[in-house]
Each structure stands twice: as C-alpha cells, then as structure tokens.
Amino acid sequence: MEEATKPIKLILLLIFLGLTSAQAQKKGQYNLPEGLTEKNQKQFIQFFTEGEAYYAVSCAECHNKKVKRKTEYPKFTPEQLELYIMRVKNPEHTERLTTNAVSDEELQKIMHFLKYKKN
C-alpha cells in the first residue's frame, strides 16, 4: 500500500469502527460461539467489529450486492473462506486491490467477520 493512502484508510477505519462498535454489541449481528468467557466474548466482538470495518473499507465495493436497496454480503462456506484466503494472497488478485490491499492481520479479521456474521 502506498504511504500516502495509509492515513486515509486509517481515518475511514476509525470512523467505521466508531459507528459499528456499539451497533454490533446491541444488535448481535454475529453468531457468538458457545462457551466463551465474558473476556473472550468482548475480544470476539472487537475482532468481529474490526473485521467488519476492514471489509467495508477494503472489500465491500467489489463484493457486496444491492438488492431492493438492501446491502447483501457474500455468503461463504467455511471451505470457501479458506480457499479465498489463498486467492487473496495470489498476486493477480492483489494487483487489482490497489490502495485497498489488506495485511495478513486485516485479512484474518475480515475472515472472522465473514465466518461469524449472521446471514
């Protein structure tokens, strides 16, 4: 990613995190795995919220669909998510990402979001 675009991406991410953090906790937009301690639940929600923000900034433009004015996220099986991780790391795909390229940590959080979001 170009150095000049990092501040813009960071600002967009911080704005999105602020807007979605409380919303994710209130609405329960995720499938919370059973058996998590309260501390782990908070970490799960934070990871989910960050993944949603990274997805919105780096992926949504190409991967979301609008159906009757409602945004639809892609629906992936766990197997498809694993394969997609390999695809995203493919140079042909990353060349098309331009300024929206994601780090390994961001990709991990995006996959967490996609895995646990409610359909």
N, C-alpha and C positions, 0 to 999 in steps of 0.2 A: 504494500500500500504506500502511496506517495505520502511524504511527510506533511504536505500542505493539507491533505484531506483528513488526517487524523483528528485535529481539533473539531472539525465539523461533525465527524462521525461520533465523537465523544459527546458533544453537545446534544445531538439528536438522541443518543442513547440515554443520557441523563434525563432529558425531558420525558422520553417514553417511559423510563423506569419510574419516574415520579408519578406519572399518570396511571400506570398499570399496577404498581405495587399494592396499593390499598384495594384496588378493584379485584385483583387476583385473590386476595385474602377474603374479601367479603363474598364474592360470588362463587368461590370454589370452582374455578374454571379448569381444574385439573382433577385427575384421578389419583388421589393420595394413596400410596401403598399402605397396606395394613401393617401394624406392628412398629411404626416409627415412634420414637420417643418425642416429647414436646420439642426438645432442642433440634432433633433431626427433622421434625416437621417444619420448623422455621427455616432450616437450611434448605430443605426441599423446595419450599415456597420461594425463597430467594433465588435459588438456582433456576427454577421454573420461570420466574419473572424476568430474570436476566436473559434467559434463552428466548423468551417471547420478544424482548426488546431487540436482541441481536437479529432475530428472524425478521422483525419489522423493518429494521434498517438495512439488512443485507440480502434478504431473500424474497420478501413479500411481493415486491414489484413484479417479479417474473413468475412466482409460484402460486399466488392467490388468484381466486376467481371471484367475480361478482355475479351473484345470481339473485335476481329480484331485489337489487340494492343491498344485498347482504353479502358480506365477505365470507368466502369459504376457504378454509385452509386445506392443503392437500391431506389426504388420509393415507398413511403408510402403515404397512405391517411391520413388525419388528425386523423381519428379514430384509424388507425393502430399505429400512433405515440403515442397517448395517452395510448393505450394498451402496447406498447413497453416500456414506462416509468415504468409501473408496472412490466413488465417482467425483466427489467434490475435490479430492486431492489430485485428480487427473489434470495434467497441465492444460489440456484442451478446454476443460470447464473453467479452470481458474483464470485463464486468459480472458474469458468473457465477463468475469466478475468486475473488472476494472477497479474502481475505488471501493467496491463493496466486498472485497476479499475478506475472508474470516480467518482468524487464528485457530489453532487446534483447540484452545480453551473455549473460544466462542462457538466453534462447531459442536463441541461436546454439550454445551448449554442449549444450543439450538435443537440438537437431537433429543435432549432431555425434555424440552418443551413439546416437541412433536410427539414424543412417545407417551407423555402423560396428560396431554390436553384432552379435554372432553370433546367428543365428536358432535 
